[in-house]
Amino acid sequence: MASASVMTEAVRGKSVERVRALYQHFMRLLNDEEAPQTADDMGELAVLGVVRDFPSRRNCAALAWHTLAAALDGRTQTTI
């Protein structure tokens, strides 16, 4: 899955706080119609902004991110 691969590269070596911030930023990129589709501070993650134009693909792009957030929170299940 492209989103999981890009996510892995984006979070590698980052602090938990920075990873949480990237998660929030990515969720806004996918779901907030007012957010710019390309964000300079997101690096390669910005290329996934086009997914916002395809609502049926948003959950697929977000699944790895929700799983990461659940792991950081110590949860064993995700909510989408």
C-alpha positions as CSV (number, residue, x, y, z in Angstrom):
1,M,0.0,0.0,0.0
2,A,1.5,3.3,-1.1
3,S,0.3,5.3,1.9
4,A,1.8,2.8,4.4
5,S,5.1,2.9,2.6
6,V,5.2,6.7,2.5
7,M,4.1,6.9,6.1
8,T,6.9,4.5,7.2
9,E,9.5,6.7,5.5
10,A,7.9,9.9,7.0
11,V,7.8,8.7,10.6
12,R,11.1,6.8,10.7
13,G,13.4,8.4,13.3
14,K,10.8,10.9,14.5
15,S,9.7,11.5,18.0
16,V,6.3,10.2,19.1
17,E,5.1,13.8,19.4
18,R,6.2,14.6,15.8
19,V,4.5,11.4,14.6
20,R,1.3,12.4,16.2
21,A,1.5,15.8,14.6
22,L,2.1,14.2,11.2
23,Y,-0.9,12.0,11.8
24,Q,-3.2,14.9,12.6
25,H,-1.8,16.9,9.6
26,F,-2.3,13.9,7.2
27,M,-5.9,13.4,8.4
28,R,-6.7,17.1,7.7
29,L,-5.1,16.7,4.3
30,L,-7.4,13.8,3.5
31,N,-10.6,15.1,5.0
32,D,-10.6,18.9,5.2
33,E,-11.8,20.4,2.0
34,E,-10.2,23.7,3.1
35,A,-6.7,22.3,3.6
36,P,-4.4,22.7,0.7
37,Q,-3.8,19.5,-1.3
38,T,-0.1,20.0,-1.2
39,A,1.6,21.0,2.0
40,D,5.3,22.0,1.8
41,D,6.0,20.8,5.4
42,M,4.8,17.3,4.7
43,G,7.4,16.2,2.2
44,E,6.4,13.1,0.2
45,L,3.2,12.8,2.2
46,A,1.8,15.7,0.2
47,V,1.5,13.6,-2.9
48,L,-1.3,11.6,-1.2
49,G,-3.4,14.8,-1.0
50,V,-5.0,13.9,-4.3
51,V,-6.7,11.0,-2.5
52,R,-9.1,13.6,-1.0
53,D,-10.7,13.9,-4.5
54,F,-11.7,10.2,-4.3
55,P,-13.8,9.6,-1.2
56,S,-13.9,5.9,-1.7
57,R,-10.1,5.7,-1.4
58,R,-9.7,7.9,1.7
59,N,-10.1,5.0,4.2
60,C,-7.6,2.9,2.3
61,A,-5.0,5.7,2.5
62,A,-5.8,6.4,6.2
63,L,-5.8,2.7,7.4
64,A,-2.1,2.5,8.1
65,W,-2.2,5.9,9.8
66,H,-5.1,4.8,12.1
67,T,-3.2,1.6,12.9
68,L,-0.1,3.6,13.8
69,A,-2.2,6.0,16.0
70,A,-3.8,3.1,17.8
71,A,-0.4,1.5,18.5
72,L,0.9,4.8,19.9
73,D,-2.1,5.0,22.1
74,G,-1.7,1.3,23.2
75,R,-5.0,0.3,21.6
76,T,-5.5,-3.0,19.9
77,Q,-8.2,-1.9,17.5
78,T,-8.6,1.1,15.2
79,T,-11.7,3.2,14.4
80,I,-12.3,4.6,11.0
